[in-house]
Amino acid sequence: MKRVLLMLVLVAMAGTPCLAGAIDLSGVWQIDEPAWREQIDRIVASMLARMPPEMVAQLKAQGIDPRGMMADAAGGMAEGTIEFLPGGVVRTTSPDEGTTEDAWWQLDGDQPRVDVDDSDGMEGMVGEVAGDRITLRPILDRSDPDTAMLQDLVFPLVRR
């Protein structure tokens, strides 16, 4: 029984960012916009290459720039901040949604995991911490065809 209790305490302590030597996620983070833009440009180019030429022509005939439309939609995700709060709560602030607390974080050793309540097709994110940078990759529902474009997406965060 003592061994089980000790294991539970150690597991609980591993997720506590205030321990000496532990990774400190506390504070406000934001998307590294230059890295984000570069990545989005690559993903949009790949999507456009797979889009049927007649669809591209139809969009252009309607006065829509497909590249600009997709890049702008993804670029808006870079606005706002992410804050890792004590107790495992993630607070996000964005121009579109205001401030929400609908995600939870934990550390598995030195790897952060963020579980998200309201994201279709995405269970959460896992990543790595290196100093004042966090790189998060989505954990996707592979059965949802709408998530295919997200499989190479990385969320590069920098401490603000």
Secondary structure, 3 states (H helix, E strand, C coil): CHHHHHHHHHHHHHCCCCCCCCCCCEEEEEECHHHHHHHHHHHHHHHHHHCCHHHHHHHHHCCCCHHHHHHHHHHHHHCCEEEECHHHEEEEEECCCEEEEEEEEEEECCEEEEEECCCCCEEEEEEEEECCEEEEEEEECCCCHHHHHHCCCCEEEEEC
